[in-house]
Amino acid sequence: MLSVAGSTQAAAAEAASVDGAAPACVRYSTSWRYTFVSNGCDTPQQVTVEYRDGTSVPCRTAAPGDTVTFPGYGTTGNEVLGVAVCGTTPA
């Protein structure tokens, strides 16, 4: 699991803007509790998970070969729609 160190990085991650669907080399698996996003690309990827109910989660950076963890779909009927690449907006 990747953790964000420092309040500056956490604040920047919370100001994420979604830029579009993740490339095919980024894969995910989901359950009610967790969504695991794996970066099979040759370059780092900034990713977030999109949910049917519009839940917003911070952007995370996954180095090549890394897996980052996001919340799952929960027990209230939500659904993970996919993974999107994102960037941080200037502070």
N, CA, C and O of each residue as an XYZ file, in Angstrom:
364
protein
N       0.843     -1.171      0.000
C       0.000      0.000      0.000
C       0.885      1.229      0.000
O       1.853      1.283      0.758
N       0.590      2.194     -0.806
C       1.344      3.423     -0.905
C       0.744      4.444      0.033
O      -0.469      4.652      0.030
N       1.567      5.077      0.828
C       1.054      6.113      1.712
C       1.640      7.448      1.309
O       2.750      7.519      0.781
N       0.888      8.505      1.561
C       1.332      9.844      1.228
C       2.030     10.416      2.450
O       1.456     10.451      3.538
N       3.259     10.862      2.276
C       4.019     11.412      3.387
C       3.996     12.929      3.323
O       4.239     13.519      2.270
N       3.708     13.546      4.432
C       3.748     15.000      4.501
C       2.434     15.641      4.142
O       1.739     15.184      3.234
N       2.088     16.696      4.847
C       0.805     17.354      4.617
C       0.758     18.079      3.280
O      -0.324     18.225      2.712
N       1.891     18.538      2.756
C       1.893     19.215      1.459
C       1.485     18.246      0.360
O       0.677     18.589     -0.503
N       2.043     17.031      0.387
C       1.670     16.045     -0.620
C       0.214     15.636     -0.466
O      -0.485     15.456     -1.463
N      -0.249     15.489      0.755
C      -1.642     15.103      0.986
C      -2.585     16.176      0.455
O      -3.597     15.859     -0.170
N      -2.260     17.441      0.699
C      -3.104     18.534      0.212
C      -3.108     18.559     -1.308
O      -4.153     18.782     -1.919
N      -1.952     18.332     -1.927
C      -1.884     18.318     -3.384
C      -2.679     17.147     -3.940
O      -3.346     17.283     -4.966
N      -2.616     16.009     -3.280
C      -3.357     14.840     -3.751
C      -4.850     15.072     -3.674
O      -5.591     14.590     -4.531
N      -5.307     15.796     -2.674
C      -6.731     16.056     -2.542
C      -7.229     17.035     -3.599
O      -8.432     17.112     -3.849
N      -6.321     17.783     -4.220
C      -6.698     18.745     -5.252
C      -6.546     18.133     -6.648
O      -6.222     18.837     -7.605
N      -6.780     16.830     -6.758
C      -6.583     16.133     -8.022
C      -7.633     16.515     -9.051
O      -8.786     16.793     -8.718
N      -7.211     16.523    -10.304
C      -8.145     16.724    -11.402
C      -8.037     15.518    -12.322
O      -6.930     15.115    -12.681
N      -9.154     14.941    -12.705
C      -9.164     13.739    -13.535
C      -8.945     14.144    -14.988
O      -9.573     15.076    -15.490
N      -8.029     13.415    -15.665
C      -7.659     13.744    -17.037
C      -8.155     12.740    -18.073
O      -8.039     13.018    -19.267
N      -8.694     11.603    -17.686
C      -9.193     10.622    -18.644
C      -8.881      9.211    -18.220
O      -8.284      8.982    -17.168
N      -9.285      8.267    -19.041
C      -9.089      6.849    -18.732
C      -7.610      6.499    -18.656
O      -6.789      7.037    -19.400
N      -7.291      5.601    -17.755
C      -5.917      5.129    -17.605
C      -5.546      4.269    -18.814
O      -6.421      3.664    -19.434
N      -4.249      4.209    -19.154
C      -3.834      3.361    -20.278
C      -4.054      1.879    -19.954
O      -4.226      1.511    -18.793
N      -4.046      1.048    -20.974
C      -4.312     -0.386    -20.817
C      -3.308     -1.084    -19.909
O      -3.618     -2.138    -19.353
N      -2.120     -0.526    -19.746
C      -1.111     -1.146    -18.884
C      -1.407     -0.927    -17.402
O      -0.712     -1.483    -16.552
N      -2.413     -0.138    -17.081
C      -2.871      0.048    -15.697
C      -4.102     -0.828    -15.521
O      -5.092     -0.674    -16.235
N      -4.032     -1.750    -14.563
C      -5.138     -2.690    -14.332
C      -5.633     -2.568    -12.902
O      -4.917     -2.094    -12.020
N      -6.870     -3.003    -12.687
C      -7.411     -2.944    -11.333
C      -8.257     -4.165    -11.024
O      -8.790     -4.826    -11.915
N      -8.363     -4.440     -9.737
C      -9.297     -5.456     -9.243
C      -9.995     -4.848     -8.043
O      -9.398     -4.075     -7.293
N     -11.256     -5.196     -7.864
C     -12.038     -4.538     -6.830
C     -12.868     -5.542     -6.037
O     -13.259     -6.598     -6.535
N     -13.116     -5.175     -4.802
C     -14.009     -5.936     -3.932
C     -14.780     -4.921     -3.108
O     -14.610     -3.716     -3.295
N     -15.616     -5.383     -2.209
C     -16.397     -4.446     -1.400
C     -15.506     -3.576     -0.530
O     -15.867     -2.443     -0.211
N     -14.336     -4.098     -0.141
C     -13.495     -3.366      0.799
C     -12.371     -2.563      0.142
O     -12.124     -1.425      0.540
N     -11.689     -3.128     -0.850
C     -10.533     -2.473     -1.476
C     -10.600     -2.535     -2.990
O     -11.217     -3.430     -3.567
N      -9.951     -1.564     -3.620
C      -9.688     -1.595     -5.049
C      -8.178     -1.487     -5.206
O      -7.569     -0.525     -4.739
N      -7.576     -2.468     -5.861
C      -6.136     -2.490     -6.083
C      -5.860     -2.075     -7.520
O      -6.416     -2.648     -8.457
N      -4.990     -1.067     -7.691
C      -4.627     -0.577     -9.015
C      -3.143     -0.858     -9.219
O      -2.303     -0.391     -8.450
N      -2.826     -1.628    -10.267
C      -1.452     -2.032    -10.553
C      -0.947     -1.329    -11.801
O      -1.637     -1.257    -12.818
N       0.271     -0.812    -11.703
C       0.885     -0.115    -12.825
C       1.825     -1.064    -13.557
O       2.915     -1.365    -13.069
N       1.402     -1.535    -14.727
C       2.232     -2.374    -15.577
C       2.933     -1.578    -16.665
O       3.519     -2.157    -17.579
N       2.877     -0.261    -16.574
C       3.500      0.621    -17.562
C       4.997      0.786    -17.260
O       5.469      0.413    -16.186
N       5.722      1.342    -18.213
C       7.152      1.612    -18.046
C       7.415      2.940    -17.352
O       8.559      3.247    -17.017
N       6.373      3.727    -17.134
C       6.518      5.045    -16.513
C       5.580      5.155    -15.316
O       4.582      4.437    -15.254
N       5.880      6.040    -14.362
C       4.956      6.252    -13.236
C       3.610      6.763    -13.756
O       3.551      7.480    -14.754
N       2.547      6.389    -13.076
C       1.202      6.821    -13.446
C       0.528      7.440    -12.235
O       0.577      6.880    -11.139
N      -0.104      8.595    -12.425
C      -0.932      9.200    -11.386
C      -2.357      8.758    -11.667
O      -2.905      9.042    -12.732
N      -2.960      8.057    -10.702
C      -4.266      7.444    -10.943
C      -5.243      7.725     -9.812
O      -4.856      8.039     -8.686
N      -6.507      7.603    -10.144
C      -7.589      7.651     -9.177
C      -8.662      6.674     -9.641
O      -8.648      6.233    -10.791
N      -9.575      6.340     -8.766
C     -10.650      5.414     -9.094
C     -11.946      6.202     -9.226
O     -12.211      7.105     -8.433
N     -12.755      5.860    -10.228
C     -14.048      6.501    -10.423
C     -15.153      5.566     -9.944
O     -15.152      4.373    -10.246
N     -16.097      6.131     -9.192
C     -17.195      5.373     -8.606
C     -18.525      5.837     -9.191
O     -18.676      6.998     -9.572
N     -19.480      4.925     -9.257
C     -20.800      5.247     -9.804
C     -21.471      6.389     -9.049
O     -22.120      7.233     -9.666
N     -21.325      6.431     -7.719
C     -21.995      7.469     -6.935
C     -21.221      8.787     -6.875
O     -21.633      9.709     -6.170
N     -20.105      8.889     -7.605
C     -19.342     10.127     -7.644
C     -18.371     10.319     -6.498
O     -17.793     11.398     -6.365
N     -18.171      9.302     -5.660
C     -17.197      9.389     -4.579
C     -15.868      9.866     -5.136
O     -15.417      9.379     -6.172
N     -15.239     10.812     -4.459
C     -13.960     11.358     -4.890
C     -12.853     10.844     -3.977
O     -12.941     10.972     -2.756
N     -11.817     10.268     -4.565
C     -10.660      9.805     -3.802
C      -9.411     10.491     -4.344
O      -9.346     10.825     -5.527
N      -8.415     10.701     -3.477
C      -7.202     11.403     -3.908
C      -6.450     10.654     -5.007
O      -6.525      9.431     -5.120
N      -5.747     11.404     -5.788
C      -4.866     10.878     -6.818
C      -3.655     10.253     -6.125
O      -3.164     10.779     -5.127
N      -3.185      9.143     -6.653
C      -1.984      8.489     -6.109
C      -1.030      8.180     -7.247
O      -1.449      7.906     -8.371
N       0.260      8.227     -6.940
C       1.278      7.910     -7.930
C       1.739      6.476     -7.738
O       2.116      6.072     -6.638
N       1.704      5.718     -8.816
C       2.177      4.335     -8.803
C       3.389      4.238     -9.722
O       3.297      4.505    -10.920
N       4.517      3.857     -9.151
C       5.722      3.627     -9.945
C       5.523      2.362    -10.780
O       4.638      1.561    -10.481
N       6.338      2.172    -11.828
C       6.217      0.943    -12.614
C       6.321     -0.290    -11.703
O       7.243     -0.397    -10.894
N       5.370     -1.209    -11.843
C       5.352     -2.422    -11.042
C       4.662     -2.293     -9.696
O       4.445     -3.301     -9.025
N       4.310     -1.081     -9.282
C       3.656     -0.866     -7.988
C       2.155     -1.109     -8.060
O       1.544     -1.047     -9.127
N       1.579     -1.388     -6.894
C       0.139     -1.482     -6.727
C      -0.259     -0.504     -5.635
O       0.353     -0.489     -4.568
N      -1.276      0.312     -5.886
C      -1.792      1.249     -4.885
C      -3.213      0.824     -4.530
O      -3.917      0.213     -5.335
N      -3.616      1.158     -3.314
C      -4.906      0.706     -2.796
C      -5.861      1.875     -2.615
O      -5.487      2.932     -2.106
N      -7.095      1.666     -3.040
C      -8.178      2.634     -2.887
C      -9.337      1.927     -2.181
O      -9.326      0.703     -2.055
N     -10.335      2.685     -1.720
C     -11.519      2.037     -1.156
C     -12.222      1.174     -2.211
O     -12.143      1.447     -3.409
N     -12.897      0.149     -1.749
C     -13.689     -0.695     -2.635
C     -15.051     -0.080     -2.891
O     -15.252      1.114     -2.670
N     -15.985     -0.894     -3.356
C     -17.311     -0.383     -3.703
C     -18.272     -0.348     -2.522
O     -19.377      0.180     -2.646
N     -17.869     -0.901     -1.379
C     -18.699     -0.804     -0.177
C     -19.874     -1.755     -0.176
O     -20.013     -2.602     -1.059
N     -20.707     -1.603      0.818
C     -21.840     -2.520      1.003
C     -23.184     -1.874      0.676
O     -24.237     -2.453      0.945
N     -23.146     -0.670      0.095
C     -24.403      0.037     -0.176
C     -24.764      0.077     -1.662
O     -25.576      0.902     -2.081
N     -24.163     -0.812     -2.460
C     -24.531     -0.878     -3.866
C     -23.745      0.032     -4.790
O     -24.109      0.166     -5.958
N     -22.684      0.661     -4.312
C     -21.853      1.480     -5.181
C     -21.113      0.561     -6.158
O     -21.163     -0.660     -6.015
N     -20.431      1.138     -7.144
C     -19.710      0.350     -8.140
C     -18.460      1.111     -8.566
O     -18.493      2.333     -8.715
N     -17.356      0.387     -8.762
C     -16.148      0.980     -9.328
C     -16.314      0.951    -10.837
O     -16.493     -0.113    -11.429
N     -16.252      2.136    -11.464
C     -16.437      2.239    -12.912
C     -15.142      2.056    -13.679
O     -15.156      1.610    -14.826
N     -14.018      2.399    -13.053
C     -12.740      2.278    -13.731
C     -11.678      3.133    -13.073
O     -11.887      3.733    -12.018
N     -10.536      3.168    -13.729
C      -9.388      3.930    -13.244
C      -9.119      5.060    -14.229
O      -9.172      4.868    -15.444
N      -8.834      6.229    -13.692
C      -8.530      7.396    -14.527
C      -7.155      7.932    -14.157
O      -6.734      7.846    -13.003
N      -6.457      8.486    -15.146
C      -5.220      9.191    -14.852
C      -5.598     10.586    -14.361
O      -6.635     11.136    -14.730
N      -4.748     11.126    -13.540
C      -5.049     12.442    -12.986
C      -3.757     13.196    -12.751
O      -2.668     12.623    -12.783
N      -3.893     14.463    -12.520
C      -2.775     15.319    -12.175
C      -3.213     16.195    -11.033
O      -4.397     16.247    -10.701
N      -2.290     16.869    -10.441
C      -2.649     17.757     -9.351
C      -2.759     19.178     -9.878
O      -2.018     19.580    -10.776
N      -3.665     19.913     -9.325
C      -3.845     21.304     -9.720
C      -2.889     22.157     -8.922
O      -2.593     21.821     -7.776
N      -2.393     23.247     -9.479
C      -1.475     24.123     -8.749
C      -2.146     24.680     -7.493
O      -3.339     24.985     -7.496
N      -1.378     24.803     -6.444
C      -1.900     25.325     -5.178
C      -2.054     26.830     -5.246
O      -2.481     27.451     -4.272
